[in-house]
Amino acid sequence: MNSKNHESAITIENAVAILNHLYADILIAITTLKNSEIRGFDTELHRQVTHRLCFTSLVMSCSKYSDLCKDYGKLLKTEIPQFNKVRNSFKAQIDDQRKIKSFRNDYIGHIHSKTLGRPLTPIEIQERFKAMWDTNDIFNALDWICPDNLDSTDKTQSLAGVIGLMRDALLSKLDAT
């Protein structure tokens, strides 16, 4: 896409659609992970496959959120400035503090680590995965993305909550026009 086409794609409508997809993708992955753990798995392989699918989806959704903040930053800053601080805080967590985008670049999105020029070893994958969540209790660590009780929490404390707030704020701008 050339620069002019890219700029014309930066609209409130497109931002709302992207936020909607991110919100749904995060909720589906978190719900599937947690419900599967409660229900249990037939085999260890089924557990591993479910975890891999859901965590891959979460890493990609977090990375897409970061891309949205970068590509739509000017529109978001102008249209919903009340979310600038919290929006940028979650982007910083994804890009820097939790190294989620790095994990995507080195493992999820590519066959070779961009930084190493080779595939990661299973031990490197495990170490980087644990470092993203900074705990051995992965399911409690996921609350910063989407807590179990999202509807009754402070939405500014989770990525899914912030995505929903931004989407709703942009939708209200569309409804006002």
PLY file of the C-alpha trace (Angstrom):
ply
format ascii 1.0
element vertex 177
property float x
property float y
property float z
element edge 176
property int vertex1
property int vertex2
end_header
0.00 0.00 0.00
1.49 3.33 -0.96
1.65 6.22 1.49
-1.40 8.03 0.09
-3.58 4.90 0.24
-2.30 4.16 3.73
-3.21 7.65 4.94
-6.70 7.43 3.45
-7.23 4.12 5.30
-6.64 5.84 8.65
-10.26 6.57 9.50
-12.38 6.33 12.62
-14.41 3.58 10.96
-11.30 1.50 10.30
-9.99 2.11 13.82
-13.31 0.92 15.26
-13.23 -2.22 13.09
-9.66 -3.01 14.16
-10.47 -2.43 17.83
-13.55 -4.65 17.51
-11.49 -7.49 16.03
-8.78 -7.13 18.69
-11.37 -7.14 21.47
-13.02 -10.30 20.12
-9.71 -12.08 19.47
-8.46 -11.38 23.00
-11.71 -12.47 24.64
-11.87 -15.67 22.57
-8.27 -16.64 23.38
-8.54 -15.89 27.12
-11.94 -17.58 27.46
-10.76 -20.67 25.58
-7.61 -20.94 27.70
-9.33 -20.54 31.03
-12.40 -22.64 30.22
-10.23 -25.43 28.85
-8.19 -25.49 32.04
-11.36 -25.70 34.13
-12.88 -28.41 31.92
-9.63 -30.32 31.59
-8.00 -31.95 28.62
-8.23 -35.46 27.22
-4.47 -35.63 26.69
-1.36 -33.59 27.40
-1.00 -33.05 23.66
-4.49 -31.49 23.53
-3.49 -29.18 26.39
-0.26 -28.15 24.65
-1.99 -27.52 21.33
-4.74 -25.43 22.95
-2.19 -23.37 24.88
-0.04 -22.85 21.80
-3.02 -21.71 19.71
-4.36 -19.33 22.35
-1.01 -17.83 23.34
-0.10 -17.34 19.68
-3.38 -15.49 19.23
-2.72 -13.33 22.30
0.81 -12.45 21.18
-0.48 -11.51 17.71
-3.37 -9.47 19.16
-1.02 -7.58 21.48
1.32 -6.92 18.55
-1.59 -5.68 16.43
-2.59 -3.34 19.25
0.93 -1.92 19.19
0.70 -1.50 15.41
-2.67 0.23 15.77
-1.17 2.69 18.27
1.66 3.43 15.86
-0.31 3.65 12.61
-3.42 5.31 14.05
-1.62 7.29 16.76
-2.37 10.70 15.28
-6.08 9.91 14.85
-6.35 8.40 18.34
-4.48 11.31 19.92
-6.77 13.81 18.22
-10.13 12.03 18.51
-9.84 10.42 21.96
-7.05 12.24 23.82
-8.45 11.12 27.17
-6.95 7.67 26.46
-3.48 8.81 25.36
-1.71 7.98 28.62
-3.26 4.56 29.18
-3.06 3.65 25.48
0.65 4.44 25.41
1.21 2.61 28.71
-0.15 -0.65 27.27
1.85 -0.15 24.06
5.01 0.27 26.14
4.24 -2.91 28.08
3.80 -4.84 24.84
6.84 -3.41 23.08
9.35 -2.95 25.88
8.48 -4.17 29.34
6.95 -7.53 28.47
8.85 -8.04 25.22
5.74 -9.44 23.52
6.52 -7.83 20.18
10.06 -9.19 20.36
8.66 -12.70 21.01
6.44 -12.28 17.96
9.41 -11.23 15.83
11.68 -13.97 17.12
9.26 -16.88 17.27
5.52 -16.49 16.60
5.69 -14.56 13.33
8.84 -15.97 11.76
10.73 -19.24 11.42
14.03 -17.58 12.36
14.71 -15.15 15.15
15.18 -11.74 13.57
17.87 -10.89 16.08
19.71 -14.23 16.03
19.21 -15.25 12.39
18.28 -18.80 13.41
15.38 -20.65 15.00
15.10 -20.36 18.76
15.80 -23.50 20.75
12.97 -24.96 22.86
14.73 -23.69 26.00
15.05 -20.16 24.53
11.37 -20.21 23.59
10.38 -21.25 27.12
12.63 -18.64 28.75
11.30 -15.82 26.57
7.73 -16.97 27.07
8.10 -16.93 30.86
9.83 -13.54 30.71
6.80 -12.03 28.92
4.55 -12.87 31.85
7.17 -12.40 34.60
5.66 -15.21 36.69
5.08 -18.93 36.76
1.36 -18.31 37.34
0.49 -17.55 33.73
-3.28 -17.42 34.23
-3.17 -14.70 36.90
-0.64 -12.85 34.75
-3.19 -12.75 31.94
-5.42 -10.45 33.98
-3.53 -7.41 32.65
-4.79 -8.46 29.20
-8.29 -9.48 30.22
-9.48 -10.31 33.76
-12.22 -12.86 34.39
-14.58 -10.16 35.61
-13.88 -7.59 32.89
-17.34 -6.01 33.07
-17.00 -5.20 36.77
-13.39 -3.96 36.76
-11.70 -0.64 36.11
-11.39 -0.94 32.33
-8.22 1.15 32.30
-6.42 -1.67 34.13
-6.57 -4.23 31.30
-5.75 -4.21 27.61
-9.18 -5.57 26.65
-10.82 -2.90 28.82
-8.83 -0.09 27.20
-9.57 -1.47 23.73
-13.29 -1.54 24.54
-13.23 1.98 25.96
-11.42 3.38 22.92
-13.76 1.56 20.54
-16.83 2.87 22.35
-15.45 6.43 22.45
-14.77 6.35 18.71
-18.20 4.85 18.04
-19.81 7.73 19.92
-17.94 10.14 17.63
-19.35 8.32 14.61
-22.86 8.40 16.06
-22.53 12.15 16.64
-21.84 12.82 12.96
0 1
1 2
2 3
3 4
4 5
5 6
6 7
7 8
8 9
9 10
10 11
11 12
12 13
13 14
14 15
15 16
16 17
17 18
18 19
19 20
20 21
21 22
22 23
23 24
24 25
25 26
26 27
27 28
28 29
29 30
30 31
31 32
32 33
33 34
34 35
35 36
36 37
37 38
38 39
39 40
40 41
41 42
42 43
43 44
44 45
45 46
46 47
47 48
48 49
49 50
50 51
51 52
52 53
53 54
54 55
55 56
56 57
57 58
58 59
59 60
60 61
61 62
62 63
63 64
64 65
65 66
66 67
67 68
68 69
69 70
70 71
71 72
72 73
73 74
74 75
75 76
76 77
77 78
78 79
79 80
80 81
81 82
82 83
83 84
84 85
85 86
86 87
87 88
88 89
89 90
90 91
91 92
92 93
93 94
94 95
95 96
96 97
97 98
98 99
99 100
100 101
101 102
102 103
103 104
104 105
105 106
106 107
107 108
108 109
109 110
110 111
111 112
112 113
113 114
114 115
115 116
116 117
117 118
118 119
119 120
120 121
121 122
122 123
123 124
124 125
125 126
126 127
127 128
128 129
129 130
130 131
131 132
132 133
133 134
134 135
135 136
136 137
137 138
138 139
139 140
140 141
141 142
142 143
143 144
144 145
145 146
146 147
147 148
148 149
149 150
150 151
151 152
152 153
153 154
154 155
155 156
156 157
157 158
158 159
159 160
160 161
161 162
162 163
163 164
164 165
165 166
166 167
167 168
168 169
169 170
170 171
171 172
172 173
173 174
174 175
175 176
